Amino acid sequence: MDIEYVRSRFIKHFDGKTGNIYMSPGRINLIGEHTDYNGGFVFPGAVDKGIMAELRPNGTNTVMCYSIDLKDRVEFKVDDPEGPRTSWARYIYGIVQEMKGLGVPVKGFNTAFYGDVPLGAGMSSSAALESCFAFALNDLFGDNKVSKWDMVLAGQATEHKYVGVNCGIMDQFASVFGQEGKLMRLDCRSRDFEYFPFEPKGYRLVLINSCVKHELAGSPYNDRRNSCENVVKHIAAKHPEAKFETLRDCTWEQLEEVRAEVGEEDYSRAHFVLGEKDRVLAVCDALDRGDYETVGQKMYETHEGLSKEYEVSCEELDFLNDLAKANGVTGSRIMGGGFGGCTINLVKDELYDQFTADAKAKFAAKYGKEPKVIDVVIGQGAHKVC
């Protein structure tokens, strides 16, 4: 990311003085979709693309924000009970409020920021924005007293309370805790996690961005979470002696017990989540063995479930998945919440050029626009740049 570019915009749009620069990454998730808010396992990693921001306290009670990408400026008071209406500024406002709630004495500041996470690609640009500002405010005003987990939860609370997305913790977790060259298996129930070195010899990770934009706020995302919670409620009613909080606590047999009661839609969505929980663990075992063929097989199974059971795919993403199979790609699936965005692909080195060229040409021929190829490098979590 271009540090000098951020600094030049900060100087231009404020008082000519410089501040501190922070960066927080977007993320990929090798496997484990829609399992985080169901208490299951995910397997993400931070990437080398994200949000970079310069911040400097301004001695007032006003936060002055400039989005370099959007060429848009928004101001709000630190103690404003409502906050700005502009959607991107609500992420910053939410983080300000949550960090204050954690005891960080946030005052007014100037900030300019930009990102190179492709928007709508399922790489969690919003979590990168939240994590960047949580880390920065902790450093500027809190003397780094707030824990990394508190920063993760502040980002999640921002999504819930100020944006309207009832998300889990995976995206913010990956953005804060990421390490170069490592993926992380996170248990979303206990919050225990483990780093796994990920430098597969002979393979590359590449995202194919369909450039179909998705919007997770509102019903599509939250409806699926409601389906899962409805299944848990029905299972808990049949087993009052047990404690059921999420689908993580439920078995295949218990899901079958309530199939008729919850209906086929809710059943199918819960069926996917239980299967995905098992697939994440299978992928971890396969990586321990260096068995990338099994990793790829599980990725294809995940795509099938996301498309047919969870119903968060779209025609363009299914087309890219089929192209991956036709080109002999080891594994391919939707990445992210769905409703557009990217496929993530595990590709043998010798197949990379042919696959990416074929994907661009055939997708463009069918849909009238060329998808974007994004090579993935596993990078560092939220940090101070200078």
N, C-alpha and C positions, 0 to 999 in steps of 0.2 A: 504494500500500500504506500501511497505517496505522501510522506510526512511534510515535505516542503509545500505541496499543494494545499494541504489542510492549513498549514501555518499562514500561507499567503492570503487565503480567504478569511481567516480569523483576523488578521491584521487589517485587511481592507474594510471589513464590516463592523469593526469595533474601534477601540481607541488607539490602535497602533502598537499596543503592548502585547506581549506574548504570555502564554500560560503553560499548563502542562498538557501533554498529549497522551491519550489512552487509546487502546485498541481492544476489541473483543470480537471473537470469531463467530461466523455461522457454523453450521455443523452438517455432517452427514450421519446417517444411521444405517449401519450395515443390514440390520434386521431388527424387528421388534417395533411394529407400528400399532398405534392405538392401544398399546399395552400399559403405557405409563399411568394413565388415570384409572386403569383397572388393577393397579397394584402388582403388575407383572415385571418382566425383565426387558431392558432395552440394551442396545449395543452401539452407542454413538461414538463419534470422535469429532473434535474441533478441526476446522480447516484453515487454510491460509488466506481466506477471504472473510471480511467482516465489516465492522463499523469502527471508524477512527474519528476521535473527537478531541478538540482542544478546548480546555476550560480554564477560566480565570475568575476568581471572586471579584465582584464589582463594587462591594461596599454598600449595596442597597438591599432591598427586600424583593427585587425583581429579577426573574430569570429571563435572559434575553437569548433566544435560540435562533440560529440560522442554519437551515438545511442547504448544504452546498449543492446536492443533487437536484433538489426541487426549486432552488433559488427562491426560497420562501422564508420569511422571518415571522416569528411569533414571540410574544412576551406574555408572562403571567407572574402574579405575585406568589411568593413561596407559601403564604397562608391563605391563598384564594380557595374558598370551600368548593367551588365548582370546577375551576380549571378551564383551559382552552378548549374550544370545539374542534380545532384542526386535528385530524386523526393522528398524524405523526407526532405532534406535540404532546398528545395525551400520554404517550409512553414515557416521555421525560417527566411530565407532571406527576404521573403515577409513581415513578421511582423516587422523586423528591418527597412525596408524601410517605411512602413506605420507609424510606431511610430515616425520615424524621421520627416515624413511629418506633424505629429501632434505637432511638436516642442520639442520632447524628444531628448536630445543630446546623442544619443546612441554611445558608444565607443565599442572597442573590448572586448570580454568576452569569458571565457571558460564555456562550459556546457556539462553535461552528463544527459541523460534522458531515461526514460523507461515508458512503458504503460501496463496496464492490461485490456484495452478495447479490446475485441476481434476484430481483423481486419476483415473488410468485413461483419460485423454483423449489419450494419446500426445504430450503436451507436455513430457515429461521432467522431472517434478517431482523425480525422484531425482538427475538430473544437476544441477539447480538447487541441491539440498541439498548435494551434494558440492562444487560450485563455491563456494557461499557460505562453507562452512567452510574450504575450502582457501585462499581469499582472506583470510578473517579470521585464520586461524592464521599465515599468511605475514606479515600486517600486525602482529599482536600479539606474536609470538615470533620472527619471522625477519627483521625489519627490511626486508621486501619484497625479499629477495634471491633468492627462487625465481621463475623465469620463468613467464609465462602458460602456455607449453606444458607446463612441468613440472606446473602445477596441473591442466591438462587430463588429463595422463597419470596423475596421482594419482587423479583421479576415475574414470578407466577401470579402473585397477588395483583400486580399491575394489570396483567391480562384479564384477570377475573373481574376486578373492581372498576377499572377505568376504560377498558377496551371492549369487554363483553365476550371474550373467548374463555371458556371454562377448561383451560388446558391442564395437562399434567406438568411434570417437572423436568422432563428429559431435555428440552431445548436449552433452558437456562442452565441446567446442570452441565451439559457439554460445553457451553460457552464459557462458563466460569472455571471448570475443573480440567479442561482439555490439556493434553501434553503432546508435544511433537512425537510423531511416529508411534502413537499408542491409541488404541480404541479402549473403551471402558464398558464393562458389563455392570449395569446399575440395577439393583433390586429396588424397584420403586415403592415397595412397601416398607422395607426396613431402612432404606437409603444406604445400605452397604454397597460398596462398589470395588471393582478390581480392574487394574490396568492390564491390557493385553498388548504386547508388541505387535504391530501390524506393518510389516514390510515384506509383502509376499513376493518372492522371487519368481519371475516369469509371468506375473499378472499385473494388470493395472486397474485402478478404479476410475471410471469415467461416468459423468452424468450427462445425459442427453435431455436438454431442457426443451420441452414441447412448446414453450412460450404461450401456453394456455394459462391465463391468470386464474387464480382461485381466491376466494374470499371465505375465510373460516369464521368470521363473526356472524352470529345469527344461527339459524336453525340447522344447516347441514351437519356441522360438527357437533353441536350440542344435542341434536336428536339422537345421534349414535351413542353418545354417552348416556343419555336417558334410557336407551334400549338396554344397555348393559346394567344400569342400576335397577331397572325393572326386573330383569332376570334374577339379580341377587336378592331383591326383595321377596320374590316368590319362593326362591330356594330357602331363604331364611325362615319364611313362614312354615315350611314343611319340617324344618330342623331347629326348633326353638332352643334345643340344648346346646347348639354350636354357635360360634360367633362368626358371622359373615359380614364383611365390610366391602369387599370388592370381588370381582370374578376370580381373582387370584386364589381366593379361599374355597372356590367351588370345584367339584370334580365333574368329569364327563358323565358319570352316572346321575349325579344330581341335576345336571342340565337336562338330561333326557326325561327326568321325572316331571319337569315343569313345561315341557315342550308344548303340550296342548293348551296350557293356560296362558302362556306368554305370546303365542302366535308365531308364525314362521319368520317374520321379519326380525323380531327380537331374538328368536332362537338362532337364526343364521349369524347374526352379528356376535352373539356370545360364543357361538361355535368357532368363529374365526379367532376370537381373542384367546380362547383356551389352546387352540392349535398354535397360535403365534408364540404363546408362552413356552410351549414345548420346543418350537423351532429355534428360539434364541439359545436355549441350553444345548440343543443339538449342534448348533453352529460353533459354540464355544468349545465343545468336545472335539469337533472336527478341526478347528484351528490348532488345538493342542497337538493333534496328529499330523498337521500340515496337509490335511485333506480338503483341498479347495474345490474339488468336484462336489462333495457333499454340501459345502457352503453354498455353491451355486444352485444345487438342486433345491435347497431350502428357500433360497431367494425366489426362485420360480414359483414354488408352492405359496409363498407369501403373496406374490402378485395375484395369483389365481384367487386366493381368499379375499384380498382387498377388492378385487374386481367383481366377483360373483356373490360373495357372502356379505362383506361389509359395504359394498357398493359405493366406493369412493374413487373409483377409476373414471376414465372417460375414453371415448373412442380413440383419441390421439395417443394416449398412454398405452392402451392395449395394442395399438398398431406398432408402437416402438418396441414393446415386449415381444411381439411376434417376430419383428425384424431381428431382434437379438438372437432368438432361437434359430432363425433361418441362417444366421451368420456363424453359428457355433459358439456364441458367447456362453461362458461358463455359468453365469447367473445374471438375472435381471429382474427388477421389480420397481413398482412405484416407490418413491421415497417422499416422506412427509405426510401431511394430513390428507392429501388427496385433492380431488376436484381440479386437477391440473398439476403443473409443475414438471418435475423431472422423473426419469427412471435412473436408477443407480445400477451400474453394470460392472461385473467382474470379468475382465477380458484378458485372454492370453496375449502376450506382447505381439506375437506374430499375426494376430487377427485384428489388432487395433486399427490400423490404417484402413483396411477393407471395410470393417464394421462401421466406423465413423463416416466414411465416405458414402457407404450404402444408405445409412440412416438419414444423412442429410439429403441425398438425391431423391430417395423414394418418398420421404416425408414431404419434401417440397413439391414433388409431382402430385401427391394426393391432396395436400392441404394448402398449397399455394404460398408457403413460407418455409424457410429453412430452420430447423431446430439448432440450438446452440450446444456446442460440445464444451464441457467443463471438466478439465482434468483435475483430479482431487489429490491434494497433498495434505496429510494430517498435520495440523499446526498447534500452536500454543493457545491456551485459554486467556481470559481477560488479564491485561497487564498494563503497566505504565510504560510508555515508549520513551518519553523524555520529559 
